[in-house]
Amino acid sequence: MADQSTLSLVDLARVAVEIRLEPDQVRQTVLLLDEGNTVPFITRYRKEQTGNLNEDQIRVIEERVQSLRQLAERASDIIRLIDCQGKLTDALRAEIGRADTLKRLDDLYLPFRLKRRSRATIATEKGLEPLANAIWNQAVTQTQLQHAAAEYIRADFDLTDATSVLAAAADILAERISDDADLRQRCRQVARQTGLLTSVGTKDAAQRHPEFRDYFDYSERVDKIPPHRVLALNRGEDLKALRVAFRWDETLAQKAAHEQLGLQQHLCREFMGVCVCDAVQRFIHPAMDREIRRDLTEKSERQAIGVFAQNLRQLLLQPPLKDQRVLAIDPGFRSGCKLAALDEFGNLLAVDLIHIVGSVERRSEARMKLAELLQNHRCSVIAIGNGTACRETEVLVEELIAMEFPSAQYIVVNEAGASIYSTSSVAQQEFADLDAIARGTISIGRRLQDPLSELVKIEPQHIGAGMYQHDLNAKRLKETLDHVVESCVNYVGVDLNTASLSLLSHVSGFSSTIARRVVEHREKFGRFQNRKQLLDVSGIGRATFTQAAGFLKIEGDEPLDSTWIHPESYEVARLLLARFGLPLEVLRPGADRTQLKERLASIALPRLAEELSVGLPTLSDIMDAILRPGRDPRADLPPPLFRRGVLSFEDIEVGLKLQGTVLNVVDFGAFVDVGLKDTALVHISQLGSHYVRSAQDVVAIGDVVTAWVLSVDRDRKRVGLTLIAPESVSETAAKDARR
């Protein structure tokens, strides 16, 4: 449970200001999170406490508070470590307490950190620290250095003359200068203002890694370089295709160091200038190199993970294809095309195999087998995986529809991750008697029928909804994408009696163990008749029930169990219906709710909320759930785009108008499937006639868009598209001419 001492670790008012929320909203959200409530539960069922915050806002609060708590813990550790050395002063304690970043804390701790044996430590061991202190504190002048150094000459320490003594003392001073926290901050500002990231190709990169040719002679300011280029440089460096370096204005850095140390009036200004030069070159520049590269990478990873998360959400929330039987095809050349016929609920009806290459007779035989499967199993939709031989399979299917099944439709399905699913333990449990190819084919069909239910069986990083996923921080990527999956599952809701183990594992408050026990209980005792029976499952107590119940729907003996209304609000829902003389049965599927809608439309919500002693947001949600019980939010989205005709690369000409489906959205644009073997790119500059800051602001995965061919690179088989209609371009040009 959260208490006052827990909250006092961080300044919640500061968090509220940073993210532009009311302090009480932040405080209540942190209390709810500390009590073990999940983000989906807080978002949907604790709106009064949070002030109706959405899920993204709650996640931001959670991450920021966690970051500040880590900062407080690190500050406490540093104070303890310095105190153990007997070097903690009140001023230093206050400085550590004011530090607002981990980087600042590390800078303050740097002089006290145990260091590896270095030139400075060796000089200290030789007894030269008093001389270094005398120079630092201006106890000697520039003209007195030689005489002061002569006192430390010792042949047994390789200090044979004053020059060698002063060189060793300079090593101590250079390290001391580099450890100065404020000086590092000044140099950090110079690094960010003047820094450049450069790269050149390695010796044989042109032959082995031509994909990096844009970076064989590349330079860009660190404050301007976009995230996707940082990740490309990192990958090129890892593959030994590129040599990447950080450059900056070293003269300006040294000038900043002189100003910070006040060397203009220093009695040993020239000698200290040499020490500063050494400190900047030997310590600070490498540190800034590592820091800038690390910060750029972390920022780029956060951006890439954010794009990945947004794409994944759009992909998981694609509308299901309800009440349709599907014939799924996993295309292939040598091994043939695997077929799987599925009923309306995704149950397997039949598997088969056809070959699409070879003689005319063989193709005719394949077409006849497809026709037979469509007819025998009453399939109206064909789902084709987008892998090898996809376009050749399309041609065959198009011929089939034109010649024998004009009422049939087909669509190309992204099969990313299907092969991983096919060899997983989940697939083996579902289809123990089938081979991996057949399982993958079933997955292709099912992800058209219900994308969310099928895609949750695959580790989200394998679904192919982003870029550079193999170069990102694996732990951070997994955590973020797991949050997305959890959010989507709870946003849609789960049928407790039909949901798979994979779906149940992501329900609010459930773990994989609890989900497995729910499935085992269902198999042993049969269907759940009401939400209360969840408490009979081993491991589900009152707390878990509270977190999960509202997201688990049941068509059973309690009509309210099929709605989004949480059991803790059932009494309010019953009072609301009783107020208008309406029975609970009005919530059953197919019931006439005309009278209910008419009566609820005339309600004054604020007054009713006061009468029922319930918060206004909760009452609004209860009314919405009563009016649309069992609503699937995905049903409001447009259906998928079915294909008509096969497009070849030879058909493409500049200006051609096409319709396509967005398959991926990245920092620099969107990839669109317009029927070609490879996807076409809409660059971010072509997403609209206005300035587009982020591609995600304009398009999302699954969007059906109208585009025009902007460019064709026949050598590299690349097509560039624009979403800006030609007439819009003409109008803009005309306005410019008039202006």
N, C-alpha and C positions, 0 to 999 in steps of 0.2 A: 504493500500500500504506500502511496505517496504521502509525505508529510511536509511540514514547513521547512525542516532542515534539508530535505531533498531538493526542494525548489530553490532554497537560498544559495545553492551552489552556483547558480547563474543569475544574471540580471535579466529577468523576463521583460522588464520595461524596455530594455535595450533591444531585445528580440522584437518586441512589438513595433518599435520605431523602425527597425531595419526592414521589416516585411509589411509595414503599413497596416497594422491591425490594432484593435483595441487591446490594452494590457489584460483585461479580464478574459478576452477570448483566448489569448495565449496561455494564461494561467490555468483556465479550466481545461484546455486541450492537453496541457502537460500533465495535469492531475489525472485525467482520463487515461492517457497513455501509460503513466506510471502505475496505474491500477491494473494494467494488463489488458485493456480493451484494444481490439484491433482497429486499424484505420477504417476499413469498410464499415464496421459496426458504429464507430463514432460518427462517421459521415452521415449514415442513414438514420440512426436511432438516437443520437444525442445532439440534435440540432439546437435545442434550447440552451444547453450548456456552452456550446462553441459559438453561438451567434450565427448558425447556419453556414459554417465554413465548408468548403468543398474538399475533396480528397487531396488535391494538389496542395492546397494551403496547409492542411494538416501534416502532410509529408514534409513540407518546408519547415514547419515548426519543429517537427520531430528531429530532422537532420541538424537544424541550427542549434537546438538545445543540446543535442548529443555532442556536437562540435565544441560548444562552450564548456560543457562538463569535462570533456577531454582536456581542454585548455586549462581549466581550473585544477584538474588532477596533475597535469604536467607541471604547472606552476608550483604546486605543493611539493612535488617530488624534487624540483630544482632547489627550492628553498631549503629543504631538508638536506640535500647533498652538499650545498654550499656551507650550510651551518655546521655540518660534520667536519668540514675542513677548517672551521674557526674563522671564516672570512666573510660571514654574512653581516652586513651593516644595515641600519634602518633605511638608508637611502636606497640601497640595492633591493631590499625587501619591497619597498614601495614601487620601485621601477618594475620589478617582476610582477607585482600585483596589477600594474597599469597595462602590462603587455596584452595586446588584443589579437595576436596571432601566434601560432606555434613557431613561426620563423623568427619573430622578435624574441621569444623565450630562448630559442636556441642560440641566437646572437648574444644574449645576456649571459648565457651559461658557458659560452665558448671559452672564455679565459680560465674557467675553473674545471673544464673537462680534462680527464686524464688523456694525455696525448701519447702518441707513439714516439719513439726515440727519433729526434730530429736534430738538425744543425743547432737550433736554439737550445734544446735540452743538453746537448753535448757542451755547448759554450757555458751553460749554467753550471754543469758539472765541473768545468775547469775553473770555476770561481769568478766568472766575468759579469755576474749579475750586478754587483755594486757599481762597476764602471758604466754598465748600461743604464742603471738608475740615475747615476750622476749626469749623464748626457741628457736623459729624458727630463730630469728635473732642473736642467740648466745650471748645474753646480760647476760646470766647466764651460769654457768658451771654445769656439772653433780653433783658435790659436793655441789653446792649452791641451788639445786632444793628444798630440804626440807625447807630450810630457806625462799626461795622466796615464796613457796606455803603457808607457815604459815600466811602470810599477808592476805590471801583470805579466811581463815576459818570463816564460818558463820553458826551457828547452824540452823538458820531459813531457810537456803537454802540447808540443808542436807550436808553441807560441814563441817563435824565435826572434820576432821584432815587433815594433809598434804597429806596423801595417797588419800583420796577422792577428794581433790582439784586437784592433779596431774592426777587422772583418768579422771576427767571432762575436764581438759586441753588437755589430750591426745585425747579425742573425737573430739575436735576442730581440732587438728593437723592431725588426721587420715583422716578426711573429706577433709581438705585442700590438703593433699598429694594425695588423690584419684582424686581431681579436676584438678591436674596438667596435662595439655594437652600433654606435651612431655613425661612425665612419663607414661601416658596411652598408648602412641604410642609404647614405649619400651615394655610394658607389652603385648600389642597387638601382637607384633612380637614374643614374647615368646609363647603366646597362639597359634599362627598359626604354630610355629615350633614344639612344644611339645604336643599340645592338642590331646586328645583322646575323641572319642564319644563311650560311653559304654551303654549297655542295658541288662536288665534281665527280664525274664517273671514274670508277676504278679501271684498271688496265684493260680487262676483257669484258667490261660491262656492256658495251655496244653489241657484242655477239651473244652473251649469256642472258642479259636482262634488258632487252630493247624497250620494255614497257616503262623504264625510268628515264628515257632519253630527254624528257622535259627538264630533268634535274641534273643533267651532266655538266651544266654550267649555269648555276642558279644562285641568286642572292635576293633576299627580301628582309625588310625590317621586321624585328620580332613583334612589334606592336601592330603590325598590319597582316602578318601571315595568317591565312585562314586555317581552321582546324584540320581539314582533310589533307592539306599539304604537309602539315606537321607529321601526320600519321604516315603519309606516303614516304617522307624523308626517313622516318624511323624504320619503316619496312625495308627501304632500299639499303639503309645502313646495316640492318640485321642480315640481309642477304649478300652483303659484301659487294653490292653494286655501286654504292655511293660512299664518299667520304664527306661527312658533315662537320662543319666547324662553326664556332661562335666568334664573331668579331665585334669590337666596340671601339669607341673613342677613348683610347688609353690616356691620351694627354688630358682630356677633360676629367677623367677619373682621378688622375694624379693631382690636378688642380683642386678638385673637390676635397681630396684627402689633405692637401696643404691647408685649405681653409678650415676644415674641421679640426685639425690639430693646432691651428694658429701658428704655423711655422714662419709666417712673415717676419715676426719679431724674435724668433728663437735664436739663442746665442750660438747654437750649432746648426744653423739653418742648412748649410751645404751638406753636412754629414747626414742630417735627418732627411734631406731630400733624396739622398742615395737610398736610405732605408725605406722611404715611401715608395720609390720606384721598384725596389726589390719586392716589397710587400704586395704591391698592385700586380706585378707580373707573375710572381711565384705563388701567391696565396689567393688574392682576391679574384683575379681573372679566372683561374680554374674553378673557383667556387661559384662565380657568377655564371660560368659556362654550364656547370652541372645544374645550378638552380634554375636558370632560364630554360634550359632544355627540359628539366623535370616539370616546371610550371606549365610550359607550353604543352607538354605531353598530357599532363593531368587535365588541363583545360580542354584539350582536344578530345581526350577520352570521355570527359563529362558530356561534351557536345555530341560525340558519336553515340554514346550510350543513351543520351536523351532522344536523339533521332531514332535510334533502334527501338527504344521503348514506345515512342509515339507510333512508329510504323507497326510494331507488334500489336499494340492496342487496336489499331484500325483493322489489322488482319484478323485478330481473334473475334472482333465484333462484326465481321461480315455477315450479312443476313443469311439465315439457313434456307435451304431449298425444301420447303415443306411438302409432304404428301406426293413426292415424286420418286419413282423407281429409276435407278441409275445403272448404266453400263459403264464401268470404269476400264480404261485401257492404259497400261504401262508400256509405252512404245519401245521397240528395240529392233535392230537389224538382224544380226546373226542368230541371236537366241529367240527371236520372234517377239510378238506383242502379247503380253499376258492380259487376259480378260477376267472381269469379275462382275457378276450381276448382283445388285443389291436391292432389297425391297425398300419400302418407304421409311423403315426404321433403321436402315443400315445393316440389316441381317443378310448374311451371304446366301444367295440362291444357287449360284453356279460359278465355276471357274473354267477357263478354256485357254487355248493358245492359237494364234494365227500368225502367218508369215506374210509380210507385205512386199518383200523383194523377191525377184525371180521371174518366172515365166508369167505370161498373161493368164494361164490356167490357174497358177498358184494365187494370183491376186483375185481372180474371180472366185476361187474357193474361199478365200479369206472374207470377201464381201458377203458371200452366201452364209458363212458361219455367223457373221455379225448380225445379218438379217434374222437368222434363226433365233439367236439369243434375244434380240429385241422383241420378237414376236412371242416367243414362248414365255418370257418373263414380264411382258407388258412394260418394258422400259421405254420411257419417252425422252430421256436425256442421256447423252454420251459425254463422259468426262475423260479428257485426254491429258495425260501427264506431259509436262513441257520439257522432258529430257530428250535424249538422242532419238532420232527418227520421228519426232513429234510432227513436223511439217509433212512428212511422207504419209504418216497416219491420217493427218487432216485431209489430205487429198483423197484417200480411200473413203473416209467417212463422208466427205462431201459428195462423192460419187454415189454412195449408198443412199444418202438422203434425197438426192436429185432423182435417182432411178426407182427407188422402192419405198422410202419412208419420208415423204414430204412433211409429215407432221413432227418428225423428230428434230431435236436440236442438239448442238454440241457446244462444248466450251473447253478451253485449255486451262488446266489447273496447275498451279505452281506446286511441284512435287518435292520442294526442298525439305529434307528431313525424313522423307518417306522411307528411304533405305535404312536410316538409323532406327526408325521405329520398327521396321520389319525384322530386325535382329534383336530387339529389346526383349526383356523379360515380360513386359506388358503384352507385346504381340504374341509371344510364345504361349502365354496363358490364354489369350483370346482364341488363337487359332493354332493349337498344338499340332494338328495333323497337316498343316499346309506348309509349303516352303516359303522362304523369305520373299521371293518375288511376288508370290500370290498375296502375301500379307501387305506388301507395299502397294499393290494394285488396289486392294480393298481400302487402304488409307487414302488413296487419291480420290476414290468415289465418295468416301465418307466425309472428307474435308470439304466437299461441295455441299453435301446434305446438311452438315452441321459443323462449320469450321471450328468453333470453340471446343466442342466435345472431342473432336479428333486431335486438334493441335496441342491440347494440354498433355497429351501422351508423349510429347517430344520435348526434350530440353530446349527452351526457347531460343538459345543462341544458335541452334541448328536450323531454325525455320527460314533463315535467309531474308530477314526484314531490315537489314542494314548493311554497312560496309566496315571492313577492317575488324570484324568481330574477333578474329584470331590474334589480333595485335593489341587488344584492350586488356585492362586489368580484369582477369577472369572472375575474381571474387566480387568486385563491384558490379560487373556486368550481370552476373547471376543474381545478385541481390536485387538489383533494379528490375530485371526482367521477371523475377519471381513476384515482385510487388505488382507488376502489370498483370500477370496471369491471375493473381489473387483478386485484384481489382475487377478484372473482366468477369471472372466466374461469379463473384458476388453481385456485380452489377446486373447480370442476366438472371441470376438465380438458378437453383438446381432442383430437379425433380428427385426427391429422396428415394423413390422406389425404382427409378430407372438409371440414375446417374452411375457412371463408371467409378472405379476406385480412383482413377486419375483426377476426375472432376471433384470428387468428394474431398480429396487431399488438399484442395485449395479453398475450401469453404472456411469462412471466418471462424476462428477458434479451433479448427480441426488440424490435427497432425496426420501424417501418413498412417500412423498406428491406429488412431481413432477412426480414420476413414476405413481401414481394413476391418476393424471390429464392426462397423456399421454394415458393411457388405456381408460379413459372416453372419451377423444377426439376421439380416434380410434373407439370406439363403436358408438359414435354419428355421426361422419362425414365419417366413412369408412377408408379404407387403406390410409396411407401416400403415396404420389406419389413422393416426394423428401424430402431431408433433410431440405430444407428451411422452409417447413411447420411446423417444430418443433417450430418455432418462433410464430406460431399462438396459441400454447398451453399456457394457463394461467400460469404465473409464470416462464416461460422460456424466459430470456432476452439474450442479446448478450453474456454475460460472461458465462452463463450456456451452451448456444449453442456451444461456442468455446470448452469448456471442454468435451462435450458429443458427438458432431456430428461425429467425426472420428470413434467412436466405434459402431455407429448405422448404420446398412446397410439396403438398400432398393433396391428392384428390381422394379424400376419405370421409370419415364421419363428422368432421368439423369443417364447415364451409370456409371459415376464416383461415384455415391452414393452407388454402390455395392462393392466398393473397400475400402482398408484401407487409401486411400488418403484423407487428411483433406480438407474441403472446402477452406481453406485459400491457398491451393496449387493447386487448380483446374486450374488456369491460366497456371501454369508451366506445368501441365500434358497435357493440350490442345496444348501448344506450342511444347511440345516434340512429340506428335502424329502428329501434323501438319508438323513438320520438315521432317517426313518420309512419308508424304502424306497418313496417315492412319486415318480412321474415328473413332469417339468415339464408334461406334457400335462394334468395335473389342473387346470391353470389355464385351459384352453381353455373357451370358452362352451359350456354344455350338459353339461360333464363332471360326473360324480357325485363330489361332494366330501364325502359322508357319512363315509367312513373318515377323511378328512383332518380333519374337524371333531372327530371322536371322539378322535383321537390328539393333536391340538393342545390339546384341552381339559384334558388331564392334565399339561401341561408346567408345570414350576416355572420361571417366567420369569427370576428373578434368577440362578439357577444356570446356566441355558442361556445367558444373555447373557454371563456370565463365560467359559463354555466357548468361545463363538463369538467372543469378543473384540469385542463390539459393545455400544453403549449400550442400556440398558433401554428408553428411549422409541423408539429406532429399531427394536429388535426387536419391540416391541408393534405398531408401524406395519407392519412387514413381515408379521407374522402376520395382521393385519387385512386387508392387501391380498391375501394368499394365500387367506384364507377368502372374501373378496368381491372378486375381481378385476373390474376394469372398472366398479365401483360408481359410480352417479351419485347424489351426495348429495341431489339434488332429489327423487329417487324416494320419499324418506321423508315428503315433505310431502303434505298432503291435496290432492285434485284440485280443479279449479275448479268453481264453482257454476253449473250450467246452469239456465236459466229455464223456468218453467212459468206461463204466463198473463201478461197485461199489466196493470199497475196504473195507474190514472188518479188524478189529484189529487182528484177528487170522491169516490173510494173511501176517502180517508184520514180517519180519525177518531181522536181521542185514545184511547189504550189499545189500539189495534190492534197485534197481534203480527205482526212481519215478519222475514224472513230476507234478508240482504244481504251484499255484498262490500265490504270496506274499500278505497276508491280512493286516499285520501290521508290522511296523519297530520300534524297541525300542532301548534303549541304549545298551542292552546286546545281541541283535541279531534280528532275524526276525521270525515271525510266518507265516507258509506256509500251505495252504490248499492243501493236497494231496489226498483228497477223503475220509478221515476218519471223524468220528463224531466230534472229536476235532482237532484243528490245531496242527501241529508239530513245534518244535522249532529248528531253526538253530542258535546255539550260535555264538557270534561274532568271536570266535576263529576258527570257522568252515566255515566262509564266503569266505576264500581264503587261499592259501598256504603262502601268505605274511602277514605281520602285518597289521591289519585293525584298524585304529584309530576310525572310526565311521561306524556303519552299513549302514548309509545313503549314504556313499561313494560307496557302492557296490550294494545294492538292493533298490528298491522302491516299494511302493504299486502298485499292478497290474502286476508286472514283472512275467513272466512265467519262472520258473527255473527248472533245472534238479538237483536232489538231490539223495543222497544215505542214507539209514538208518544207523545211527551210534549207537544208543542205543534204547532199548525197556524196559520200566518200566511197566510191566503188572499189577502190583498192583494199581498204580496210573493212568494207562491208558495214559502214556506219551511216546512220540516218539521224539528222538533226531535225527536230520538230519545233513548232511554235504554237502557243495557244492564242496568239494575237491574230484575230481575223484580218485578212488582207484589206478589207474595206476600212478597218480601224486604222491600219497603217497609212492608207491613202488619205483618210480624213486628217490624220495628224500631220502628214506631209503638206497637205493643202493649207492647214492652219499655220504651219511654220512659214510657208511661202507668203501667205497674206501678212503675217506678222513682220 
